[in-house]
Amino acid sequence: QVQLEESGGGLVQPGGSLRLSCATSASISSFNIMRWYRQASGKEREMVAVITKSSSIDYADSVKGRFTISRDNAKNTVYLQMNSLKPEDTAAYYCYALAFGPPRRDYWGQGTQVTVSS
């Protein structure tokens, strides 16, 4: 069973930065798509950033220009660099990996909490 493990969350002041990491137990080259999602208390989970196997990247409008997704194939890790953090960025952040297959396989991490507050 493939495992995804997020790390790097914590408490940060508005305007600060954090870097989240998502380490996978399998080669990230085996995944066609990797995404970061977040879920704030009382809200639905939303996609934050996506990176494909061909290195196409996209972001939610709310984080464009502030967040950067990247990956290190040698370390089997995907990162989310978050700058200029705002209180509304407070959420649990989840890593997601999808392999088209067949068979189609997808995996979620357990999440890491990010709290932006003064």
Residue pairs with C-beta under 8 A, 6 or more apart in sequence:
2 24
2 25
2 26
2 97
2 105
2 107
3 24
3 25
3 107
3 109
4 22
4 23
4 24
4 25
4 95
4 96
4 97
4 107
4 108
4 109
4 110
5 22
5 23
5 24
5 109
5 110
6 20
6 21
6 22
6 93
6 94
6 95
6 109
6 110
6 111
6 112
7 20
7 21
7 23
7 112
8 18
8 19
8 20
8 21
8 112
9 18
9 20
9 93
9 112
9 113
9 114
10 18
10 113
10 114
10 115
11 115
11 117
12 18
12 85
12 114
12 115
12 116
13 116
13 117
13 118
14 85
14 86
14 87
14 116
14 117
14 118
15 84
15 85
16 85
16 116
17 81
17 82
17 83
17 84
17 85
18 82
18 85
18 114
19 79
19 80
19 81
19 82
20 36
20 79
20 80
20 82
20 93
20 95
20 112
20 114
21 77
21 78
21 79
22 34
22 36
22 77
22 78
22 79
22 80
22 95
22 109
23 75
23 76
23 77
24 31
24 76
24 77
24 78
24 97
24 107
25 76
26 76
27 73
27 76
28 34
28 71
28 73
28 76
28 77
28 78
28 97
29 53
29 73
30 99
31 53
31 97
31 98
31 99
32 52
32 53
32 98
32 99
32 100
33 50
33 51
33 52
33 53
33 97
33 98
34 50
34 51
34 52
34 71
34 78
34 95
34 96
34 97
34 98
35 47
35 48
35 49
35 50
35 51
35 95
35 96
35 97
35 98
36 47
36 48
36 49
36 50
36 69
36 78
36 80
36 93
36 94
36 95
36 96
37 45
37 46
37 47
37 48
37 93
37 94
37 95
37 96
38 45
38 46
38 48
38 89
38 91
38 92
38 93
38 94
38 114
39 45
39 46
39 91
39 92
39 94
39 111
40 88
40 90
40 91
40 92
41 91
43 91
45 94
46 60
47 60
48 59
48 60
48 63
48 67
48 80
48 93
49 57
49 58
49 59
49 60
49 63
49 67
49 68
49 69
49 80
50 56
50 57
50 58
50 59
50 69
51 57
51 69
51 70
51 71
51 78
57 69
59 67
59 69
62 88
63 82
63 89
66 82
66 83
66 84
66 85
67 80
67 81
67 82
67 83
68 79
68 80
68 81
68 83
69 78
69 79
69 80
69 81
70 78
70 79
70 81
71 77
71 78
71 79
72 78
72 79
78 95
80 93
82 89
82 114
85 114
85 116
86 116
87 116
87 117
88 116
89 114
89 116
90 114
90 115
90 116
90 117
91 113
91 114
92 111
92 112
92 113
92 114
93 111
93 112
93 113
93 114
94 108
94 109
94 110
94 111
95 108
95 109
96 106
96 107
96 108
96 109
97 106
97 107
98 104
98 105
98 106
98 107
99 105
99 106
